[in-house]
Every structure is written in structure tokens, then in C-alpha cells.
Amino acid sequence: MTLPLPIAVLSGDTFILALPVPTARQVQALGLNGRPHWSTRARAAKAMKQTAQILTTQAIHADHTPWQTATRQYRFFWKDLRQRDLDNYIGVMKSAMDGIVRGGLIADDKWCVLTDDAPLCELDRANPRVELVITKGSHDPS
């Protein structure tokens, strides 16, 4: 089943934010290797942050208490098997993480609150997307 993108779902202790795979323009504006004009970067970051914040706010319950610890995993579902610089795509997702924090799912995205699982990359020709999966609780970050 193909879900409309973007979408956010909270099910128990797992939150999933699914967004379209970042475009080349978004990677250039927000990626680690991009060198855009500051206003281009600011507009792209604001748009992604607002989208993530709105979707997060809609997905969580009104009485939700922000999680104090969580684990994050990026899951990339590509439309083809082309080689990509994963670090750039993860860098693009920083604005989405900021929107999730603003939306109230987690207390912060600092290392002492949020730990990372290894990213996942798979092929999905029918529904290319990136899923940001956040699970309540974490292993010891020290």
C-alpha cells in the first residue's frame, strides 16, 4: 500500500515521519556539501521544519508529554540503485528533526536525549521516500 506523502504516524512508542526523498535542489540547499546563498538555505530549512512540525503536532495526542530519551533511525527507500552520498541526505533531514522537536514529540535532539541506530537503505520503485523513525527510550548514550 502506498501512503500519501508527507505523513506522520504515532503508534505506541514509535513515531514515523515519512517524506518524499529530498530533491537535488534540497540536497544542494541543505546538504553538508551545498554552498547556497544563505537565503536559499533559510527558505529550504524553514519549509522542511514547518512541514515536520505540523505533521508531528497532528500525529501526537494533545496530552502528549515530550519523550526524554529516544532512538532515531533514518530509512531511505530509493527509486533506483544509483549510488548516493548518504551523509548529504542525512544532513538534509536536520531541519525535519528540528520540526519534530518543535512539534513536541521529544524534549530535544541533543546527543544525551537522542541516540542513533544505523541508517537503512532499500529499494522501493513504487514509493520512494525517507522515513524518520523515532522510538521512545534509548540505550545508554555514554
ABEGO torsion letter per residue (X at the ends): XBBBOBBBBBBEABBBBBBBBBBAAAAAAABAABBBBAAAAAAAAAAAAAAAAAAAAAABBAABBBBABBBBBBBBBBABABBBBAAAAAAAAAAAAAAAAAAGABABABAAABBBBBBBBBBBAABBBBBBBBBBEBBBAX
